Amino acid sequence: MDGGNEGSPLLRSQTTVDLSRNGEAVADLTGKVHLLPCCIKYDGSASVSDYFKPKFS
C-alpha cells in the first residue's frame, strides 16, 4: 500500500455541473432528462438521506 485511498470502502465526493452557456438561452429539459451517464461500483448500504435533500417547490 502507498497510503492512498484505493482500498477505502466509501469515498465522499461532490460534483457540480454548470450548464450555462455564457448568458445564451439553454433548452429546458425539465422532465425529459432522467439518466446520468455514470457507473457506481458499490454494492452496499448507503445513507442516501445524508446526501440527497428533497426541495419542495
C-alpha positions as CSV (number, residue, x, y, z in Angstrom):
1,M,0.0,0.0,0.0
2,D,1.2,3.5,-0.8
3,G,-1.1,5.3,1.7
4,G,-3.6,6.2,-1.0
5,N,-7.3,5.6,-0.6
6,E,-7.8,2.9,-3.3
7,G,-8.8,0.5,-0.6
8,S,-11.3,2.8,1.1
9,P,-14.8,1.3,1.0
10,L,-16.5,4.7,0.9
11,L,-15.3,8.0,-0.6
12,R,-17.2,11.2,-0.3
13,S,-17.3,13.4,-3.4
14,Q,-19.5,16.2,-4.6
15,T,-19.8,17.3,-8.3
16,T,-21.4,20.4,-9.7
17,V,-22.4,20.7,-13.3
18,D,-22.8,24.2,-14.8
19,L,-25.0,24.0,-17.9
20,S,-25.0,27.8,-18.6
21,R,-23.6,29.0,-21.9
22,N,-22.3,32.4,-21.1
23,G,-25.7,34.0,-21.0
24,E,-27.1,32.2,-24.0
25,A,-30.5,30.5,-23.8
26,V,-30.3,26.8,-22.9
27,A,-33.0,24.3,-23.8
28,D,-35.4,23.5,-21.0
29,L,-35.0,19.7,-20.4
30,T,-37.2,19.6,-17.3
31,G,-39.0,16.3,-17.1
32,K,-37.1,14.9,-20.1
33,V,-33.6,14.0,-18.7
34,H,-33.7,11.3,-16.1
35,L,-30.5,9.3,-16.6
36,L,-26.9,10.2,-15.8
37,P,-24.1,8.5,-17.8
38,C,-22.2,7.0,-14.8
39,C,-21.4,3.7,-13.2
40,I,-21.3,3.2,-9.4
41,K,-19.2,0.3,-8.4
42,Y,-20.6,-0.2,-4.8
43,D,-22.9,-2.9,-3.6
44,G,-23.5,-2.0,0.0
45,S,-25.8,0.1,2.1
46,A,-25.8,3.9,1.9
47,S,-27.3,6.7,3.9
48,V,-29.0,8.3,0.9
49,S,-30.7,10.9,3.0
50,D,-27.3,12.3,4.1
51,Y,-26.5,13.2,0.5
52,F,-29.9,14.0,-1.2
53,K,-32.2,16.5,0.4
54,P,-35.6,17.0,-1.3
55,K,-36.7,20.5,-2.1
56,F,-40.4,21.1,-2.4
57,S,-41.5,23.7,-4.9
